[in-house]
Amino acid sequence: QVQLVESGGGLVQAGGSLRLSCAASGRTLDSYVVAWFRQAPGEERRGGLAISVISANGAERYAAASVRGRFTASRDNVKNMAYLQMNSLKPEDTAVYYCAAGPRFEIRSYAFDYWGQGTQVTVSS
């Protein structure tokens, strides 16, 4: 079992930056792919696709078109942490952001077994 806890969300003006953190406990994160999902009002998290994915060793990354060039995933397996650096934030980035861990490099939510509780990101215009 892996327990995940996100932090770092908040209120930011458009154009600003935030860094989300995902702290893992229970088991080491270094054997898991980590993905970031978001759920805007009216959307389903579990039915959605990841906005960012990073492989277990950090060598491979995926970013959805909507965030490519603005969001960057990283991880520190020594600290058992994963991060999502979000720059040039837009009002449409407003959502609850979740980190998830799973065994495969995937963008679909069903592939991830472990989820955090989410952290709210609100971008004002």
C-alpha positions in Angstrom: 0.0 0.0 0.0 1.1 3.5 -0.8 -0.4 6.5 0.9 -0.2 9.8 -1.1 -0.7 13.3 0.2 -0.8 16.3 -2.0 0.1 19.8 -0.9 0.9 23.2 -2.4 -2.4 24.2 -3.8 -3.8 27.6 -3.3 -5.1 30.8 -4.9 -2.9 32.5 -7.5 -3.4 35.1 -10.1 -3.3 34.3 -13.8 0.3 34.1 -15.0 1.5 33.0 -11.6 3.2 29.8 -10.5 2.6 27.0 -8.0 4.5 23.9 -7.1 2.4 20.9 -6.0 4.0 18.2 -3.9 3.0 14.6 -3.5 4.4 12.9 -0.4 4.4 9.1 -0.4 4.4 6.8 2.6 3.9 3.1 3.3 6.1 2.0 0.5 8.8 3.6 -1.5 7.7 5.5 -4.5 10.6 4.5 -6.7 8.9 1.5 -8.2 5.8 3.5 -9.3 4.8 5.7 -12.1 3.4 8.9 -10.8 0.6 10.8 -12.6 -1.2 14.0 -12.0 -4.9 14.4 -12.7 -7.2 17.3 -12.1 -10.9 17.6 -11.6 -12.6 20.8 -12.5 -16.2 21.5 -11.3 -18.6 19.2 -13.2 -15.9 16.8 -14.4 -15.1 13.3 -13.3 -11.6 12.6 -12.0 -11.7 8.9 -12.5 -12.9 9.2 -16.0 -10.3 11.7 -16.9 -6.9 11.5 -18.4 -3.6 12.4 -16.7 -2.3 15.9 -17.4 1.2 14.8 -16.5 3.0 11.5 -16.0 6.5 10.7 -14.9 8.1 7.3 -15.0 9.5 5.5 -12.0 13.1 6.6 -12.6 12.1 10.0 -13.9 13.5 9.4 -17.4 10.2 9.6 -19.2 7.6 12.2 -19.0 4.3 13.0 -20.6 2.4 16.3 -20.5 -1.1 16.8 -22.0 -1.4 19.4 -24.7 -3.3 21.7 -22.4 -0.4 22.0 -20.0 2.6 21.2 -22.2 5.3 23.9 -21.9 3.8 25.2 -18.7 3.7 22.2 -16.3 6.6 20.0 -15.4 6.6 16.8 -13.4 9.6 15.8 -11.3 10.3 13.4 -8.5 12.8 12.8 -5.8 12.8 9.1 -5.0 15.2 9.5 -2.1 12.7 11.8 -0.4 9.8 9.7 -1.6 8.3 12.8 -3.2 6.8 13.8 -6.6 6.2 17.4 -7.8 4.3 19.3 -10.4 5.7 22.7 -11.2 2.9 24.8 -12.7 3.9 28.1 -14.5 1.9 30.6 -16.5 -1.3 29.5 -14.8 -4.6 30.3 -16.4 -8.1 30.5 -15.0 -9.0 27.3 -16.8 -6.4 25.5 -14.7 -8.6 25.9 -11.7 -9.3 22.4 -10.4 -8.6 19.9 -7.6 -5.3 18.3 -8.4 -4.5 14.7 -7.5 -1.4 12.6 -7.7 -1.7 8.9 -8.3 0.8 6.0 -8.4 0.6 2.9 -10.5 2.8 0.2 -12.1 2.6 1.3 -15.7 3.3 4.4 -17.8 -0.3 5.3 -18.6 -2.5 8.3 -18.9 -5.8 6.7 -18.1 -7.0 6.9 -14.5 -8.0 3.2 -14.2 -4.3 2.3 -14.4 -3.5 3.9 -11.1 -4.0 2.1 -7.9 -3.2 4.8 -5.3 -4.5 8.3 -5.1 -4.1 11.3 -2.8 -6.9 13.3 -1.4 -6.4 16.2 -3.8 -5.4 19.9 -3.4 -7.4 22.8 -4.7 -5.8 25.2 -7.2 -7.7 28.3 -8.0 -6.4 30.8 -10.6 -8.0 34.2 -10.7 -8.2 36.3 -13.8 
